Amino acid sequence: MIKELFGSYNGRDVYRYTLDNGTIRMCILNWGCVIQKLIFDGVDVECGFDKMEEYAECRDYYGATVGRYANRIANGKLNIGGCE
């Protein structure tokens, strides 16, 4: 694992942690556990930013990880082709 300074947000340092097993390399920011890069066999498959300022300005949650309550809405229902 490699730890490096990525930038700062509201006066606090943001670090990027890189994990690499030879096939997959993933870069994670300690700013909300954002996946900044996900590289599989040399191809970057994650739409991330190169600078912390870009993450701070964007409100689209690029690289966001979600917790155990994602996609769980009380009494949630979905209709497809008339079937619930």
C-alpha positions in Angstrom: 0.0 0.0 0.0 1.2 3.5 -0.9 0.0 6.6 1.0 0.5 10.0 -0.5 -0.9 13.5 0.0 -3.6 14.2 -2.6 -4.7 17.7 -1.5 -6.7 19.4 1.2 -10.3 20.2 2.0 -11.4 22.7 4.6 -7.9 22.9 6.0 -7.5 19.1 6.4 -5.1 16.9 4.4 -6.6 14.4 2.1 -4.6 11.3 1.4 -4.7 8.8 -1.5 -4.1 5.1 -0.7 -3.0 2.9 -3.6 -3.6 -0.9 -3.4 -2.1 -3.0 -6.2 -2.1 -6.8 -6.7 -0.5 -6.8 -10.2 -3.9 -7.1 -12.0 -6.0 -4.5 -10.3 -4.8 -1.2 -8.9 -7.2 0.9 -6.8 -6.6 4.4 -5.4 -8.9 5.4 -2.6 -9.1 8.9 -1.0 -9.7 9.2 2.8 -12.2 12.0 1.8 -15.4 9.9 2.3 -13.8 6.7 1.0 -13.9 7.9 -2.6 -12.5 5.5 -5.3 -10.3 7.8 -7.3 -8.9 5.3 -9.7 -9.7 1.6 -10.5 -7.3 0.2 -13.1 -7.9 -3.3 -14.4 -5.3 -4.8 -16.8 -4.0 -1.3 -17.6 -7.4 0.2 -18.3 -8.8 2.9 -15.9 -12.4 2.0 -15.5 -13.3 4.7 -12.9 -14.3 8.2 -13.8 -12.3 10.1 -11.2 -10.6 13.4 -11.0 -6.9 14.2 -10.7 -7.2 17.1 -8.2 -8.9 17.4 -4.9 -10.4 20.7 -5.9 -12.3 19.0 -8.7 -13.9 16.6 -6.2 -14.8 19.5 -3.9 -16.5 21.4 -6.7 -18.4 18.5 -8.2 -21.7 17.4 -6.6 -22.1 14.2 -8.7 -20.5 11.7 -6.2 -17.9 10.4 -8.6 -16.2 7.3 -7.0 -18.5 7.3 -4.0 -18.8 4.1 -2.0 -22.1 3.3 -0.3 -23.0 1.8 3.0 -25.2 -1.1 3.9 -28.4 1.0 3.5 -27.9 1.9 -0.1 -30.8 1.0 -2.3 -33.0 0.2 0.7 -36.1 2.4 1.0 -38.8 1.6 3.5 -41.8 0.2 1.7 -40.1 0.8 -1.7 -41.9 -0.7 -4.7 -41.1 -0.9 -8.4 -43.5 -1.6 -11.3 -42.2 -3.1 -14.6 -44.6 -4.1 -17.2 -47.5 -4.0 -14.8 -45.8 -6.4 -12.3 -44.9 -5.1 -8.9 
